[in-house]
Amino acid sequence: MPESSDPQSLYGPSATTRRLLDAAAAEFLERGYDGSVISNIARRAGLSTGAIFSRWPTKDDIMVAAVDHILDKIGTRQRLADLGISVDAPPVEILVTWGTDLLTADFAQSAFKHLFGSAHAYPSIQQRLQEFLEKQADQLGALVDQGKEEGLCDPELSTTALALMIQAIGVGTDLLISAGRSDRLIPSQQDWADVVVRMIAAAATDNDGAADKEDSNAGNSDA
């Protein structure tokens, strides 16, 4: 939501606004939408509630702004940057590193837990989450297409289907870990990385396998 009352809004949020957004995001991630309290946000930021209401007139306004702030932090580019990976890195490196990191409890997991939990009751949050997931799906689709161009992925496989599978693994893992999954049910990072690599390899064009199958079919026909 535009912060027209903030004199620095044309040049990005002021330091005070960033403090409030950080505080609102922390409140949301700890308590969810329903449990978030404006006075708690002000206290976290070390400011008065007036500083909040001068920027966001209602609780919904500040919580939507907090959700936008959270989604900025867990966006694909930012998440890869936090992992020390460039968006221009090879698709396999991106998927393996990102996939392995899913096992580590982090900001994104807590965010998804509360975002999905609040989306069904609050259309404004549902809209933000939907837009975020659609943008993420487009980015994953571009990654899949790059893999196809580089011969890492079978071009006959649906880009939309592969992007959905990758996204489902990512979001699903985040939600499972954030729910407090028992350690005995969480594989080691190496075991998980091995599975991710195997899944990527399974989507590649298997020319040798196709040739073997054709030879086998030819042999059966001759017989």
C-alpha positions in Angstrom: 0.0 0.0 0.0 1.5 3.4 -0.9 2.8 5.3 2.0 1.9 8.8 0.8 2.4 10.3 4.3 6.1 9.2 4.3 8.1 12.1 2.8 10.7 9.6 1.6 8.3 7.2 -0.1 9.2 8.3 -3.6 12.8 7.1 -2.9 12.0 4.0 -1.0 10.9 3.5 2.6 12.5 5.6 5.3 14.6 4.0 8.1 11.5 4.4 10.4 9.2 2.7 7.9 11.7 -0.2 7.5 11.8 -0.6 11.3 8.0 -0.8 11.4 7.9 -3.2 8.5 10.5 -5.4 10.2 8.6 -5.3 13.4 5.3 -6.1 11.7 6.8 -9.0 9.8 8.3 -10.4 13.1 4.9 -10.1 14.8 3.1 -11.8 11.9 5.7 -14.6 11.8 5.4 -15.2 15.5 1.7 -14.8 16.0 0.0 -14.9 12.6 -2.6 -12.4 11.4 -5.2 -13.0 14.1 -2.7 -12.9 17.0 -0.8 -9.8 15.8 -1.3 -6.7 17.9 -0.6 -3.1 16.7 0.8 -2.1 20.1 3.2 -5.1 20.0 4.5 -4.0 16.6 5.1 -0.5 17.9 6.9 -1.9 20.9 9.1 -4.1 18.7 10.0 -1.1 16.6 10.6 1.2 19.7 8.0 3.6 18.3 4.4 4.8 19.1 1.3 3.3 17.6 0.8 6.8 16.0 3.9 6.1 13.8 2.0 3.1 12.5 -1.4 4.7 11.9 0.1 7.7 10.2 1.4 5.3 7.5 -1.2 2.5 7.6 -4.7 3.5 8.8 -5.9 0.0 9.7 -4.5 -3.3 11.0 -5.2 -4.9 7.6 -3.1 -2.2 5.9 -0.1 -2.8 8.1 -0.4 -6.6 7.9 -0.6 -6.5 4.1 2.4 -4.3 4.1 4.2 -6.8 6.4 3.3 -9.6 4.1 4.7 -7.8 1.1 7.8 -7.2 3.1 8.1 -10.9 4.0 7.5 -12.0 0.4 10.3 -9.6 -0.8 12.7 -11.4 1.6 11.7 -14.9 0.4 11.5 -14.2 -3.3 13.6 -16.4 -5.6 16.3 -13.8 -6.2 16.7 -12.9 -2.6 16.7 -16.5 -1.4 19.4 -17.5 -4.0 21.4 -14.4 -3.0 21.2 -15.5 0.7 22.6 -18.9 -0.4 25.4 -17.2 -2.3 24.1 -18.3 -5.7 23.6 -16.1 -8.8 20.4 -16.4 -10.7 22.6 -16.9 -13.7 24.2 -20.0 -12.3 23.6 -23.4 -14.1 20.1 -24.7 -13.5 21.4 -27.9 -11.8 23.5 -25.9 -9.3 20.5 -23.7 -8.5 18.1 -26.6 -8.0 20.5 -28.8 -6.0 21.7 -26.0 -3.7 18.1 -24.6 -3.2 16.7 -28.1 -2.8 19.2 -29.1 -0.1 18.7 -25.9 1.8 15.0 -26.7 2.2 15.9 -29.0 5.1 17.2 -26.1 7.1 14.7 -24.3 9.2 14.7 -20.7 8.1 12.7 -17.5 7.6 10.8 -18.9 4.5 9.4 -21.9 6.3 7.9 -19.8 9.1 6.6 -17.3 6.5 4.8 -20.0 4.4 3.3 -21.6 7.5 1.6 -18.3 8.5 0.8 -17.1 5.0 -1.0 -20.3 4.1 -2.7 -20.3 7.5 -4.0 -16.8 7.0 -4.8 -16.8 3.3 -8.1 -18.7 3.6 -9.6 -16.1 5.9 -8.1 -12.9 4.5 -8.5 -12.2 0.7 -5.8 -9.5 0.8 -3.2 -12.0 2.0 -4.5 -14.7 -0.3 -4.0 -12.4 -3.3 -0.4 -11.6 -2.2 0.4 -15.2 -1.8 -1.2 -16.2 -5.1 0.8 -13.5 -6.9 4.0 -14.6 -5.3 3.5 -18.3 -6.1 2.6 -17.4 -9.7 5.7 -15.3 -10.1 7.8 -18.1 -8.6 6.2 -20.6 -11.0 7.1 -18.4 -13.9 10.7 -18.2 -12.7 10.9 -21.9 -12.2 9.5 -22.4 -15.7 12.2 -20.1 -17.1 14.8 -22.3 -15.3 13.3 -25.4 -16.8 13.4 -23.9 -20.3 17.0 -23.0 -19.8 17.7 -26.6 -18.8 16.0 -27.8 -21.9 18.1 -25.5 -24.1 21.3 -26.8 -22.4 20.3 -30.4 -22.9 19.7 -31.1 -19.2 16.0 -31.7 -19.5 13.9 -33.6 -22.0 12.3 -31.0 -24.3 9.2 -33.2 -24.7 8.4 -32.9 -21.0 5.9 -30.1 -20.1 7.6 -27.0 -18.7 4.5 -26.2 -16.7 4.4 -29.7 -15.2 8.0 -29.7 -14.2 7.8 -26.2 -12.7 4.8 -27.3 -10.7 6.6 -30.4 -9.4 9.7 -28.3 -8.4 7.5 -25.7 -6.7 5.4 -28.4 -4.9 8.5 -30.0 -3.5 9.8 -26.6 -2.3 6.7 -25.3 -0.7 5.7 -28.7 0.6 9.0 -29.3 2.2 9.0 -25.8 3.8 5.5 -26.5 5.3 6.5 -29.9 6.6 9.6 -28.7 8.3 7.8 -25.7 9.7 5.2 -28.0 11.2 7.8 -29.5 13.5 8.7 -32.7 11.7 10.6 -35.2 13.9 14.3 -35.3 13.3 14.2 -39.1 12.5 12.0 -38.2 9.5 14.3 -35.7 8.1 17.1 -37.1 5.8 20.7 -35.9 5.9 21.5 -33.1 3.5 23.7 -35.5 1.5 20.9 -38.1 1.2 18.5 -35.3 0.2 20.9 -33.9 -2.3 21.4 -37.4 -3.8 17.6 -37.7 -4.4 17.4 -34.2 -5.9 20.2 -35.0 -8.3 18.6 -38.3 -9.2 15.3 -36.5 -9.9 17.0 -34.0 -12.1 18.8 -36.7 -14.0 15.5 -38.6 -14.5 14.1 -35.6 -16.4 17.0 -35.5 -18.8 16.9 -36.9 -22.3 18.1 -40.5 -22.1 19.3 -41.1 -25.6 21.3 -44.2 -24.6 18.3 -45.6 -22.9 16.1 -44.8 -25.8 18.6 -46.5 -28.2 18.7 -49.6 -26.0 14.9 -49.8 -26.0 14.8 -49.5 -29.8 17.4 -52.2 -30.2 15.5 -54.4 -27.8 12.3 -53.8 -29.7 14.1 -54.6 -32.9 15.5 -57.8 -31.5 12.1 -58.9 -30.4 10.6 -58.1 -33.8 13.3 -60.2 -35.6 12.6 -63.1 -33.3 
